[in-house]
Each structure stands twice: as structure tokens, then as C-alpha cells.
Amino acid sequence: MSQQEVLSEIAELLNEIANDSEISCNIKEKVTNSLNTLNEDMDTSIKASKMMQELELVSENSNLESYTRTQIWNIVSLLERL
């Protein structure tokens, strides 16, 4: 899988979480911040690092549904490929 394909997959997964009506506003905000970071013009490794930090904090939220937590972990795994 190319780097661009990985980035597209990450964007799709983040959009899915951001548009989920079951997700709390503070989690949506952090996911949206990660999505904005993905679209910024900077080195891919820096983007990945910033996003991993943000998403790992999100995954530690005790109010997060287990399905969403698993989605977050999958995104972090994809980011680690970059």
C-alpha cells in the first residue's frame, strides 16, 4: 500500500468517526483536529507523529465506545506505517 493510499484510508476512517452521531463533542473535536493535521502542508512523518499523539489521548478516554477505540487503534497502526 502506497503512502498516499494509507493517507486516504486514514482520512476516510477519521471522517467516519467525526460524522458518528454517537461520539461526544470533545472526541469529535480531537478527531477533527487530527483530520486537519492530515491536510496540513508539512512532512508526512511530522503529521503522523502529531496525529498519533492526539489519537492516543482520545483512545484513553473512558467514555469512548469500544468499537470507536478499536477504530482509533487501527488509525494509529496505519500512521505507524508512515
C-alpha positions, 0 to 999 in steps of 0.5 A, spaced: 500 500 500 502 506 497 503 512 502 498 516 499 493 510 499 494 509 507 493 517 507 486 516 504 484 510 508 486 514 514 482 520 512 476 516 510 476 512 517 477 519 521 471 522 517 467 516 519 468 517 526 467 525 526 460 524 522 458 518 528 452 521 531 454 517 537 461 520 539 461 526 544 463 533 542 470 533 545 472 526 541 469 529 535 473 535 536 480 531 537 478 527 531 477 533 527 483 536 529 487 530 527 483 530 520 486 537 519 493 535 521 492 530 515 491 536 510 496 540 513 502 542 508 508 539 512 512 532 512 508 526 512 512 523 518 511 530 522 503 529 521 503 522 523 507 523 529 502 529 531 496 525 529 498 519 533 499 523 539 492 526 539 489 519 537 492 516 543 489 521 548 482 520 545 483 512 545 484 513 553 478 516 554 473 512 558 467 514 555 469 512 548 465 506 545 469 500 544 468 499 537 470 507 536 477 505 540 478 499 536 477 504 530 482 509 533 487 503 534 487 501 527 488 509 525 494 509 529 497 502 526 496 505 519 500 512 521 505 507 524 506 505 517 508 512 515 
